[in-house]
Amino acid sequence: MRRVFGVLRVIAGAAIAVAIVGQFAQSWSMVPDRLFFIVNFFSFFTILSNALTAIVLLIGAWYAFTRRIDPDWYNLVRACAATYMATTFVVYNLLLRGISLDQATTVPWSNEILHVWAPLYLVLDWALAPGRRPVAWQRLWSIAIFPIAWAVYSMIRGAITGWYPYPFLNPAQEAGYGGVAVYVIAIAAFILLVGAGVIALSRAGWPRTEPEPAAA
């Protein structure tokens, strides 16, 4: 079963990489300021979380083929990726679906992979793939570090350039900084909630994994 998930991880990781490249290539051909576009493109939480996920899945495929249990460091990074992708799925489908973001032209198939199918697969992989280790509850704050750093970066850069990756981060909206604060706090709380769920799943008794044999 572990090898089956190894194959699925290769397929999913490749699909995410192709989706990112597809959206990048489409937008690259249509923007006048390409340097500004590159920084903007890799300032989207969706792109960053999907890029991390593609790397995590490909590393996980290697471990699935070569080890019975994932190492602790990888287990934590995988938990982070599952949390961020689940957040991407919910935020996009509740707040952003149907809204045109600043990427020139959105590629529909790429958009669906990055916001729907990749998050769904990663959550299922976390829940069902053997080899997972329990994650300590205190690691919940480690999971929260990256989203907090990204939000701070986005607000500081937005104040300098006037560009924000998502409409709910833009204080030019009618509710101003108060509205931004409400969205940021709500999303931060949701990330912690999802992270707690991810940790709880890691501590469940399934899927059952046989321990690695002791070294001779």
C-alpha positions as CSV (number, residue, x, y, z in Angstrom):
1,M,0.0,0.0,0.0
2,R,2.8,2.4,0.8
3,R,4.3,2.0,-2.7
4,V,0.9,2.7,-4.2
5,F,0.9,6.0,-2.4
6,G,4.4,6.6,-3.7
7,V,3.1,6.3,-7.2
8,L,0.1,8.6,-6.5
9,R,2.5,11.2,-4.9
10,V,4.6,11.3,-8.1
11,I,1.5,11.8,-10.2
12,A,0.1,14.4,-7.9
13,G,3.4,16.3,-7.5
14,A,3.9,16.3,-11.3
15,A,0.3,17.6,-11.8
16,I,0.9,20.4,-9.4
17,A,4.2,21.4,-11.0
18,V,2.6,21.4,-14.5
19,A,-0.3,23.5,-13.2
20,I,2.0,26.1,-11.7
21,V,4.1,26.3,-14.8
22,G,1.0,26.5,-17.0
23,Q,-0.4,29.5,-15.1
24,F,3.0,31.1,-15.0
25,A,3.6,30.7,-18.7
26,Q,0.2,32.1,-19.6
27,S,0.6,35.1,-17.4
28,W,4.2,35.7,-18.4
29,S,3.1,36.1,-22.1
30,M,0.7,38.9,-21.2
31,V,2.3,41.1,-18.6
32,P,4.4,44.2,-19.4
33,D,6.5,44.3,-16.2
34,R,7.8,40.8,-15.9
35,L,10.1,41.4,-12.9
36,F,7.2,42.8,-10.9
37,F,5.1,39.9,-12.1
38,I,7.5,37.2,-11.0
39,V,7.6,38.6,-7.4
40,N,3.8,39.0,-7.4
41,F,3.3,35.4,-8.8
42,F,5.3,33.9,-6.0
43,S,3.6,36.1,-3.4
44,F,0.3,34.2,-3.7
45,F,-0.2,31.9,-0.8
46,T,-1.7,29.4,-3.3
47,I,1.4,29.3,-5.4
48,L,3.7,29.0,-2.4
49,S,1.7,26.3,-0.7
50,N,1.3,24.3,-3.9
51,A,5.1,24.6,-4.7
52,L,5.8,23.3,-1.2
53,T,3.3,20.5,-1.7
54,A,4.9,19.4,-5.0
55,I,8.3,19.1,-3.3
56,V,6.8,17.4,-0.2
57,L,5.0,14.8,-2.4
58,L,8.0,14.0,-4.5
59,I,10.2,13.6,-1.4
60,G,7.4,11.5,0.1
61,A,7.3,9.3,-2.9
62,W,11.0,8.6,-2.4
63,Y,10.4,7.7,1.2
64,A,7.4,5.5,0.3
65,F,9.6,3.5,-2.0
66,T,12.6,3.2,0.4
67,R,11.3,3.4,4.0
68,R,8.4,2.0,6.0
69,I,8.1,5.1,8.2
70,D,8.7,8.8,7.4
71,P,11.4,10.7,9.3
72,D,10.2,13.2,11.9
73,W,11.3,16.3,10.0
74,Y,9.4,15.2,6.9
75,N,6.4,14.3,8.9
76,L,6.2,17.9,10.3
77,V,6.7,19.5,6.9
78,R,4.0,17.3,5.4
79,A,1.6,18.3,8.2
80,C,2.3,21.9,7.4
81,A,1.6,21.4,3.7
82,A,-1.6,19.6,4.5
83,T,-2.8,22.4,6.7
84,Y,-1.9,25.1,4.2
85,M,-3.5,23.3,1.3
86,A,-6.7,22.6,3.2
87,T,-6.8,26.4,4.1
88,T,-6.2,27.2,0.4
89,F,-9.2,25.0,-0.6
90,V,-11.6,26.6,1.9
91,V,-10.5,30.2,1.5
92,Y,-10.6,30.0,-2.3
93,N,-14.0,28.3,-2.5
94,L,-15.6,30.6,0.1
95,L,-14.0,34.0,-0.7
96,L,-12.2,33.9,-4.0
97,R,-14.0,31.7,-6.5
98,G,-15.2,33.8,-9.4
99,I,-13.0,36.7,-8.5
100,S,-10.3,37.6,-11.1
101,L,-6.9,37.9,-9.4
102,D,-3.9,39.8,-10.8
103,Q,-2.4,37.1,-12.9
104,A,-3.4,38.5,-16.4
105,T,-5.6,35.5,-17.4
106,T,-6.4,32.6,-15.1
107,V,-5.9,29.2,-16.6
108,P,-9.1,27.2,-15.7
109,W,-7.6,23.7,-15.5
110,S,-4.5,25.0,-13.6
111,N,-6.8,26.9,-11.2
112,E,-8.9,23.8,-10.4
113,I,-5.8,21.7,-9.8
114,L,-4.1,24.2,-7.5
115,H,-7.3,25.2,-5.5
116,V,-9.3,22.0,-5.5
117,W,-7.8,18.7,-6.6
118,A,-4.3,19.1,-5.1
119,P,-5.6,20.2,-1.7
120,L,-8.1,17.3,-1.6
121,Y,-5.5,14.8,-2.6
122,L,-3.0,16.0,0.0
123,V,-5.6,15.8,2.8
124,L,-6.5,12.3,1.8
125,D,-2.8,11.4,1.5
126,W,-2.3,12.6,5.1
127,A,-5.3,10.7,6.4
128,L,-4.8,7.4,4.6
129,A,-1.1,6.9,3.6
130,P,0.9,4.6,5.9
131,G,4.2,5.7,7.3
132,R,2.9,8.8,9.1
133,R,4.3,9.5,12.6
134,P,2.4,11.2,15.4
135,V,3.0,15.0,15.6
136,A,3.4,16.6,19.0
137,W,0.6,19.1,19.9
138,Q,3.2,21.8,20.6
139,R,4.1,21.7,16.9
140,L,0.8,23.5,16.2
141,W,2.7,26.8,16.6
142,S,5.4,25.6,14.1
143,I,2.6,25.1,11.6
144,A,1.4,28.7,12.1
145,I,4.8,30.3,11.5
146,F,4.7,30.4,7.7
147,P,1.2,31.8,7.3
148,I,2.0,34.6,9.9
149,A,5.2,35.5,8.1
150,W,3.4,35.5,4.7
151,A,0.7,37.8,6.0
152,V,3.2,40.2,7.5
153,Y,5.2,40.2,4.3
154,S,2.1,40.8,2.2
155,M,0.9,43.7,4.2
156,I,4.4,45.4,4.3
157,R,5.0,44.9,0.6
158,G,1.4,46.0,-0.2
159,A,1.9,49.2,1.7
160,I,5.0,49.9,-0.3
161,T,3.8,48.8,-3.8
162,G,0.1,49.1,-3.5
163,W,-0.3,45.5,-4.7
164,Y,-2.0,42.9,-2.5
165,P,-2.3,39.2,-3.5
166,Y,-5.9,38.9,-2.5
167,P,-8.7,41.5,-2.2
168,F,-9.4,40.8,1.4
169,L,-5.9,42.0,2.3
170,N,-6.3,45.3,0.6
171,P,-7.0,48.1,3.1
172,A,-8.4,50.2,0.2
173,Q,-11.7,48.2,0.6
174,E,-14.6,49.9,2.2
175,A,-13.9,48.4,5.7
176,G,-10.3,49.5,5.6
177,Y,-7.7,48.0,7.9
178,G,-10.4,46.9,10.3
179,G,-11.9,44.7,7.6
180,V,-8.4,43.3,6.8
181,A,-7.8,42.6,10.5
182,V,-11.1,40.6,10.7
183,Y,-10.2,38.5,7.7
184,V,-6.7,37.9,8.8
185,I,-7.8,36.9,12.3
186,A,-10.5,34.6,11.0
187,I,-8.1,32.9,8.6
188,A,-5.4,32.6,11.3
189,A,-8.0,31.0,13.6
190,F,-9.0,28.6,10.8
191,I,-5.4,27.6,10.1
192,L,-4.9,26.8,13.8
193,L,-8.2,24.8,13.7
194,V,-7.1,22.9,10.6
195,G,-3.6,22.4,12.0
196,A,-5.1,20.9,15.2
197,G,-7.2,18.5,13.0
198,V,-4.1,17.5,11.1
199,I,-2.2,16.8,14.3
200,A,-5.1,14.8,15.7
201,L,-5.2,12.7,12.6
202,S,-1.5,12.0,12.9
203,R,-2.2,10.6,16.4
204,A,-4.9,8.2,15.3
205,G,-4.2,4.5,15.3
206,W,-4.6,4.3,11.5
207,P,-3.3,3.7,9.0
208,R,-1.3,1.0,10.8
209,T,2.4,1.0,9.9
210,E,4.8,-1.8,10.7
211,P,8.0,-0.5,12.4
212,E,11.2,-0.5,10.5
213,P,13.5,-3.4,11.4
214,A,16.3,-2.8,13.8
215,A,19.7,-2.4,12.3
216,A,21.8,-5.6,12.5
